[in-house]
Amino acid sequence: MPYTVKVDRALCIGAASCVAVSANAFELDSEGKAVIKKKDGTTTSDPVSFSEINESEQVIEHAAKSCPVNAIIIVETDQQGNEIRQVYPS
C-alpha cells in the first residue's frame, strides 16, 4: 500500500529533529516550521506520497518518530490516494 506524510503546522514547534534525521525530506520554512521537500524541489506541509520524496520509507518514518510533538503524520492510502488509516502516530 502507498503511504503519505504530512506536517501538522499547528503542532510543529520547529525543533528540527526531522531535519536532523533527514535533510533530504524535511526543512524548516521562514516561519520555523517543518515542511516536506519533494523531488521536484517544492516544499509543502500538505500530504505527499512517499514516492514524491527523495528519501527511503524507513528514514521518513524515523524522522516522524523523532518529532517531540508528533507533528509529522504518516497515513496509509489506497491507489486513489484515499486515506485508509493513520500509521503514525497511532
Helices and strands as residue ranges (DSSP letters): E 3-7, H 17-21, E 26-28, E 34-37, E 43-44, E 48-49, G 50-52, H 57-66, E 72-77, E 83-88
